[in-house]
């Protein structure tokens, strides 16, 4: 299954789509990973956008890099779906 995450840097307006393939079926825990888990933090999202040279520190509040849209196969999440 293909997962596509649309990320936006609120400082610059730069947008990228991070794409990855997962081998197993999509589970609620994987959604949590993007909204509240490891992939919800600026340090990991910045790696997806800029690589190691642009890595941001972990945030404890509002994200600098926001998740605008998450597509899992044919299912699309956006807006209120992604708010925590």
Secondary structure, DSSP 8 states (H G I E B T S, - for coil): -EEEEEEEETTT--EEEEEEE-SS---HHHHHHHHTSGGGSHHHHHHHHH-GGG-----SSS-SEEEEEEEETTEEEEGGGG--
